[in-house]
Amino acid sequence: MIALAKETAQDTAQTGINTAAGAALAPEWLPAPGDLNELTPLMWAQDVSRNDDGVVGVDGVSVAELKAQFGTPLFVVSEADFRARARAFKDAFDAAFADICGGVDVYYAGKSFLCTEIARWVDSEGLRLDTCSGGELAVAARAGLAGENLGLHGNNKSAAEINRALDMKLGRIVVDSLDELERVAAIAVSRGERAKVMLRLTPGVHAHTHEFIATAHEDQKFGLSMLADGASVSPAEAAVAAATASEGIELLGLHCHIGSQIFEPEGFALAAERLLTFLAQMQHSYAITLPELDLGGGYGIAYTAVDTPRPPAEIAAAMAAVVRSTCAELGITAPRISIEPGRAIVGSTTFTLYETGTLKTVNVEVDGAADASDGGSPVTAPRRYVSVDGGMSDNARPVLYDADYSAVLASRTSAAAPALSRVVGKHCESGDIVVRDVYLPNDVAAGDLLAVPGTGAYCWALASNYNYVPRPPVVAVRNGAARLIVRGETEDDLLARDLGA
């Protein structure tokens, strides 16, 4: 198979179309291969490196050791890197907003990845926790987090979830619609309490991201529209009026979230301006004070070498400048600002470790290319399929969002030529793709270990048991030692809920 790949690479190189096997099939954004053994820093935890034998490791623990102790597939998270990223957001935003509102409340978006150990790291680093369900609240409670440092999101919270939030004395419930506001108010009144509420608005900002993770435009399930659309008042203003008049609601302020995996700063700035303007109007119209404004999260990370994430200090400075100037123009006291980074904290702290299985190379026609020396017949190039022992059950993002990832040969270095590869899983689906396009050494073989960086966010959290595959364990590494923080499932776990026996 490897020999075939090499021969095909030589054949296609003679056409002048490419210099590496399969390069003619590569997407435009994928750069030409340089050093295939290099670990691009932005894509990895800060303590990931190759040892003297060329084996990838985190904080001195090699992937060979991790494979021997925990097996594959395996999520590997650097505790030190997670804590450093959490502190970076807290410190940067506190510094940038010190003169505006005394600092910022940073809520870690638990939906990206949450377990009791992660919740404790978040709490110990001075962050708060954003949850989206009763199950995530249960994790927070098990971790011992104070209710006042928790928020609850969701567009369709059940009565049980709302009651649990009130039982835990949550610092905020983020309400998504007029119907939900009525539900929260009724439950709070029945308990003789007032629920602390923020209203999630849709500021109409179209973030440059996949349509399924852009959340601030009108045609989607989240939030209250700020557009009146022929009515006397907008749904957002109607919610402010209703919340202000309700004996069961303590209205804290406003919330927005424009999407995920965003690099451009303009969307955040525009959303902040619109929310602050609306806040000022509501304070004037209803003679109220709205002391808080949550500007959400969605900050992008580097999944590939061409991604350009912004450091927390740069994000904070840009957002602070907009809030400062807008509040001055409106003549209002700045509300207490909060943000909700999730992916930007946990994403790059983690990589997934896989073992390579079967490999095959297929010839694919190159779009728009023809061989003039052969009567204009189509030109083909090789694409190599590298199968691993996980797949869409541990990373659903490529099939859900066409998400791009990278991969490296982790168990050794290689001086072999690069070959365009597609890393695929073991599931019975043609869409079971882990990495759509990546250059790997053309001597990758069965038994090699591959590492896919940037899998801390929305990979384990979206994991499934498709084809009855058990979900992988999660291992945290710190001070040269690895420990399980989420054990892997077993077949007994899968069968335990099957009552057909």
C-alpha positions in Angstrom: 0.0 0.0 0.0 2.8 2.4 0.9 4.7 1.5 -2.3 1.5 2.1 -4.3 1.2 5.6 -2.7 4.8 6.4 -3.5 4.4 5.3 -7.1 1.2 7.3 -7.6 2.9 10.3 -6.1 5.7 10.1 -8.6 3.3 9.7 -11.5 1.2 12.8 -10.5 4.3 14.8 -9.8 5.4 14.3 -13.4 2.3 16.2 -14.6 3.5 19.3 -12.9 0.3 19.7 -10.9 1.8 18.9 -7.4 4.9 18.3 -5.5 3.5 16.1 -2.8 1.3 13.0 -3.3 -2.3 14.2 -3.7 -1.5 17.9 -3.5 -3.8 18.7 -6.4 -6.7 17.6 -4.3 -5.9 19.8 -1.4 -8.2 22.7 -0.5 -6.8 26.2 -1.2 -6.4 27.0 2.5 -4.2 24.0 3.2 -0.6 25.1 3.0 2.1 23.2 1.2 3.8 20.7 3.6 6.9 21.9 5.4 8.2 19.9 8.3 5.7 17.1 8.9 7.1 16.5 12.4 6.5 20.1 13.6 3.8 20.9 16.2 2.2 24.2 15.3 2.2 26.0 18.6 -1.2 27.7 18.3 -2.9 24.4 17.8 -1.6 22.6 20.9 -1.4 23.0 24.7 1.8 24.9 25.7 3.3 21.8 27.4 2.9 19.5 24.4 6.2 18.6 22.6 8.2 15.8 21.1 10.8 14.1 23.3 14.3 13.1 22.3 12.9 10.0 20.6 10.5 12.0 18.5 7.4 10.9 20.5 4.7 13.4 21.2 4.0 14.0 24.9 2.3 16.4 27.3 4.1 17.7 30.3 6.7 14.9 29.9 4.2 12.0 29.6 4.5 10.4 26.1 1.7 9.2 24.0 3.3 5.7 24.1 2.8 5.7 27.9 -0.7 7.0 27.6 -1.6 4.4 25.1 -0.1 1.6 27.3 -2.0 2.8 30.4 -5.3 4.0 29.0 -5.7 2.6 25.5 -7.1 4.5 22.5 -9.0 6.4 21.5 -8.3 8.8 24.3 -8.9 12.5 25.1 -5.7 14.0 26.7 -6.0 17.3 28.4 -3.3 19.4 29.9 -4.4 20.7 33.3 -1.7 23.4 33.5 -2.7 24.7 30.0 -6.4 24.8 30.9 -5.7 26.7 34.1 -3.4 29.1 32.2 -6.0 29.9 29.6 -8.7 30.4 32.2 -6.5 32.8 34.1 -5.5 34.6 30.9 -9.2 35.5 30.2 -9.9 36.5 33.8 -6.8 38.6 34.1 -7.0 40.3 30.7 -10.7 41.2 31.0 -10.3 42.4 34.6 -7.5 44.7 33.6 -9.2 46.0 30.4 -12.4 46.8 32.2 -11.1 47.9 35.6 -11.8 51.6 34.9 -15.2 50.9 33.2 -17.0 48.6 35.6 -14.4 47.3 38.0 -13.7 44.1 36.1 -15.5 41.3 34.3 -17.3 38.1 35.4 -16.0 35.3 33.2 -18.4 32.4 32.9 -16.8 29.2 31.5 -19.2 27.8 28.9 -19.7 24.3 30.3 -21.4 23.0 27.1 -18.0 22.9 25.5 -16.7 20.3 27.9 -17.8 19.7 31.5 -17.0 17.1 34.2 -16.7 17.6 37.9 -12.9 18.0 37.7 -13.1 20.7 35.0 -15.8 22.5 37.1 -13.4 22.5 40.1 -10.6 23.9 37.9 -12.9 26.7 36.7 -13.9 27.6 40.2 -10.4 27.5 41.6 -9.2 29.9 38.9 -11.8 32.5 39.8 -14.2 31.9 36.9 -18.0 31.2 37.1 -19.8 28.5 35.2 -22.5 28.7 32.6 -24.7 25.6 32.3 -27.4 24.6 29.8 -29.3 21.8 31.4 -30.3 20.1 34.7 -27.5 17.6 34.0 -24.9 20.3 33.9 -26.3 21.8 37.0 -25.9 18.4 38.7 -22.2 18.4 37.7 -21.8 21.8 39.2 -23.5 20.7 42.4 -21.4 17.6 42.6 -18.2 19.7 42.2 -19.3 21.9 45.1 -19.7 25.2 43.2 -21.8 27.9 44.8 -25.1 28.6 43.1 -24.4 32.3 43.0 -21.6 31.7 40.6 -23.7 29.7 38.1 -25.9 30.6 35.2 -28.5 28.5 33.4 -29.1 28.8 29.6 -31.4 27.0 27.3 -34.3 27.9 25.0 -36.7 25.3 26.5 -36.0 24.9 30.2 -38.2 22.4 31.9 -40.1 23.1 35.1 -37.8 20.7 36.9 -34.7 22.6 35.6 -36.1 26.0 36.7 -37.0 24.6 40.1 -33.5 23.2 40.5 -32.0 26.5 39.5 -34.1 28.2 42.2 -33.2 25.5 44.7 -29.5 26.1 44.1 -30.1 29.9 44.3 -28.5 30.5 40.9 -26.9 33.8 40.2 -28.8 34.1 36.9 -31.3 32.4 34.6 -30.9 33.5 31.0 -34.4 33.7 29.6 -34.9 33.1 25.9 -38.5 34.0 25.0 -41.7 35.6 26.3 -43.2 32.2 26.9 -40.2 31.1 29.0 -40.3 34.4 31.0 -43.9 33.7 31.9 -42.9 30.1 33.0 -40.0 31.2 35.1 -42.1 34.0 36.7 -45.0 31.6 37.5 -42.7 29.1 39.1 -40.9 31.7 41.2 -44.2 33.2 42.4 -45.5 29.8 43.4 -42.4 29.4 45.5 -42.7 32.9 47.0 -39.4 33.8 45.4 -37.9 36.1 42.8 -35.8 34.6 40.0 -32.7 36.5 38.9 -33.1 36.8 35.2 -31.2 38.1 32.2 -32.9 38.4 28.8 -31.2 36.9 25.8 -31.5 39.2 22.8 -30.7 38.7 19.1 -28.9 41.8 18.0 -29.0 40.8 14.3 -25.3 40.5 13.9 -24.3 37.9 11.3 -21.0 36.3 12.4 -18.8 34.7 9.7 -19.3 31.2 10.8 -21.3 28.0 10.0 -25.0 28.7 9.9 -25.7 26.2 12.7 -23.4 28.0 15.1 -24.3 31.6 14.2 -26.9 32.5 16.9 -27.6 36.3 16.6 -29.6 36.5 13.4 -33.4 36.4 13.5 -34.2 33.1 11.9 -33.2 30.7 14.6 -34.4 29.4 17.9 -32.4 31.5 20.4 -33.3 34.9 21.9 -35.7 37.8 21.8 -35.7 39.9 18.6 -34.9 43.6 19.0 -37.0 44.3 15.8 -40.5 45.6 16.3 -41.5 44.2 12.8 -44.7 46.2 12.6 -45.7 45.8 16.2 -45.8 48.6 18.7 -42.8 47.2 20.5 -40.2 44.6 19.8 -40.3 41.2 21.6 -37.2 42.3 23.5 -38.9 45.4 24.8 -42.0 43.5 25.6 -39.9 41.1 27.7 -38.3 44.0 29.6 -41.7 45.5 30.3 -43.1 42.1 31.5 -40.0 41.3 33.6 -40.1 44.7 35.2 -43.8 44.4 36.1 -43.5 40.8 37.4 -43.3 40.1 41.2 -41.5 36.9 40.4 -38.6 38.4 38.4 -35.5 40.3 39.4 -34.3 41.6 36.0 -30.5 41.8 36.1 -29.8 42.8 32.5 -29.3 41.7 29.0 -27.4 38.9 27.2 -26.4 38.1 23.7 -24.3 35.6 21.9 -23.5 36.0 18.2 -22.0 32.6 17.4 -19.0 30.4 17.7 -15.5 30.1 16.2 -15.3 33.8 15.3 -12.0 35.5 14.6 -13.2 38.9 13.3 -13.7 41.6 16.0 -16.3 43.6 14.2 -19.2 41.4 15.1 -18.5 41.6 18.9 -18.2 45.4 18.7 -21.4 45.9 16.8 -23.3 43.6 19.2 -22.0 45.5 22.2 -23.0 48.8 20.6 -26.6 47.6 19.9 -27.1 46.0 23.3 -25.8 49.1 25.2 -28.0 51.4 23.1 -31.0 49.2 23.8 -30.1 49.0 27.5 -30.0 52.8 27.7 -33.4 53.1 26.0 -35.0 50.6 28.4 -33.5 52.3 31.5 -34.9 55.6 30.3 -38.3 54.2 29.1 -39.1 52.2 32.2 -37.1 54.2 34.8 -35.1 51.1 35.8 -31.5 50.2 36.3 -30.1 47.2 34.4 -26.8 46.5 36.1 -25.4 43.7 34.0 -24.6 43.0 30.3 -23.3 39.6 29.1 -21.6 39.8 25.7 -21.3 36.0 25.3 -18.4 34.1 23.9 -17.6 32.5 20.6 -13.9 33.4 20.3 -12.2 31.1 17.8 -9.2 28.8 18.2 -6.7 27.3 15.8 -7.8 24.0 14.4 -5.4 24.3 11.4 -2.2 26.1 10.7 -4.0 28.9 8.9 -6.4 29.8 11.7 -5.5 33.1 13.5 -7.1 33.3 17.0 -6.8 36.5 18.9 -5.2 36.4 22.4 -7.5 37.3 25.4 -5.7 40.6 26.0 -6.4 41.7 22.5 -10.0 40.7 22.6 -10.5 42.4 26.0 -8.9 45.6 24.8 -11.0 45.8 21.7 -14.3 45.1 23.6 -13.4 47.5 26.4 -12.8 50.3 23.9 -16.2 49.8 22.4 -18.0 49.6 25.8 -16.1 52.7 27.1 -16.9 54.9 24.1 -20.5 53.7 23.7 -21.4 54.3 27.3 -19.8 57.8 27.1 -21.8 58.6 24.0 -25.0 57.4 25.6 -24.3 59.1 28.9 -24.9 56.0 31.0 -23.0 54.3 33.7 -21.4 51.1 32.3 -23.1 47.9 33.4 -21.1 45.0 34.9 -19.8 43.1 31.9 -19.7 39.3 31.7 -18.4 37.0 29.0 -18.7 33.3 28.3 -15.6 31.7 26.7 -15.7 27.9 26.4 -13.9 26.7 23.3 -11.2 29.4 23.7 -10.3 28.0 27.1 -10.6 24.2 26.7 -10.3 23.7 22.9 -6.5 23.7 22.5 -5.8 22.2 25.9 -6.8 18.7 24.5 -5.9 16.3 21.8 -7.4 13.0 20.8 -5.0 10.1 20.5 -5.9 7.4 18.0 -4.3 4.2 16.7 -4.0 3.7 13.0 -5.6 0.7 11.4 -6.3 0.1 7.7 -4.9 2.3 4.9 -5.9 2.6 1.3 -5.1 5.0 -1.6 -7.6 5.9 -4.3 -7.1 7.9 -7.4 -9.5 10.9 -7.7 -10.1 13.2 -10.7 -8.8 16.7 -10.2 -11.6 19.2 -10.8 -10.9 21.4 -13.9 -7.6 19.6 -14.8 -6.9 17.8 -18.0 -3.8 16.2 -19.5 -3.1 17.9 -22.8 -0.5 15.3 -23.7 -3.1 12.6 -23.5 -5.9 14.2 -25.5 -7.4 16.2 -22.6 -8.2 13.1 -20.5 -8.9 13.8 -16.8 -6.0 14.2 -14.5 -6.1 12.1 -11.3 -4.3 12.4 -8.0 -4.0 10.0 -5.1 -6.0 10.5 -1.9 -4.9 8.2 1.0 -7.5 7.1 3.6 -6.1 6.5 7.0 -8.5 4.7 9.3 -8.3 5.1 13.1 -10.0 3.4 16.0 -12.4 6.2 16.8 -14.4 8.5 14.6 -17.7 10.4 14.5 -18.7 8.9 17.8 -15.9 10.9 19.6 -15.8 13.9 17.2 -19.1 14.7 15.5 -18.1 18.2 14.4 -16.7 17.4 10.9 -20.0 15.7 9.9 -22.2 18.3 11.7 -20.4 21.5 10.7 -17.8 20.6 8.0 -15.3 21.4 10.7 -11.6 21.2 9.7 -9.0 19.6 12.0 -5.3 18.6 11.7 -3.4 15.5 12.7 0.2 14.5 13.3 2.1 11.2 13.5 2.6 11.2 17.2 4.4 7.9 18.0 7.6 8.7 16.0 9.0 11.2 13.6 9.3 10.5 9.9 11.5 11.6 7.0 9.1 10.2 4.4 7.5 12.4 1.8 4.2 14.0 2.5 1.0 12.5 1.2 -2.5 14.2 1.3 -4.5 12.1 3.6 -8.0 11.8 4.9 -8.3 10.5 8.5 -11.5 8.5 8.8 -13.2 6.6 11.6 -14.4 3.0 12.0 -18.1 3.7 11.8 -20.5 2.5 9.1 -21.0 5.9 7.5 -19.2 7.4 4.5 -19.4 10.8 6.3 -17.3 9.4 9.2 -14.4 11.7 8.7 -12.1 12.9 11.5 -9.7 15.1 9.4 -10.9 15.8 5.9 -7.5 17.0 4.4 -4.1 16.8 6.1 -0.6 16.0 4.9 0.9 13.0 6.7 4.1 11.1 6.0 3.5 8.5 3.4 5.0 5.8 5.6 2.2 5.9 8.2 1.3 2.4 8.9 -1.1 0.3 11.0 -0.2 0.6 14.7 1.1 4.1 14.5 -0.4 6.7 16.8 -2.0 9.8 15.4 -2.8 12.9 17.5 -5.6 15.3 16.5 -5.2 18.7 18.3 -8.0 21.1 19.3 -10.5 18.5 20.5 -11.2 19.9 23.9 -14.4 21.6 22.9 -17.6 19.9 21.6 -16.0 16.5 21.0 -16.4 14.5 24.2 -19.4 16.7 24.9 -21.1 15.6 21.6 -19.9 12.0 21.8 -22.3 9.2 21.0 -22.5 5.4 21.1 -23.1 5.0 17.4 -22.5 1.4 16.3 -22.5 0.6 20.0 -19.0 2.0 20.3 -18.1 3.0 23.9 -17.2 6.6 24.5 -13.5 7.2 25.2 -12.0 8.1 28.6 -10.6 11.6 29.4 -7.1 11.8 31.0 -5.7 14.9 32.6 -1.9 15.3 32.7 -0.2 17.5 35.4 3.3 17.6 36.8 4.4 14.6 34.7 1.6 12.3 35.8 -1.6 11.3 34.1 -4.9 10.4 35.8 -8.4 9.6 34.6 -11.0 12.4 35.1 -13.7 10.6 33.1 -13.5 6.9 32.7 -14.1 5.3 29.4 -17.3 3.3 28.8 -17.4 -0.4 28.6 -19.7 -2.8 26.8 -21.3 -3.6 30.1 -22.1 0.1 30.4 -23.8 0.0 27.0 -25.8 -3.1 27.8 -26.8 -1.9 31.4 -29.7 0.1 30.0 -30.9 -2.6 27.6 -33.8 -4.3 29.4 -34.3 -7.0 26.8 -32.2 -9.7 28.6 
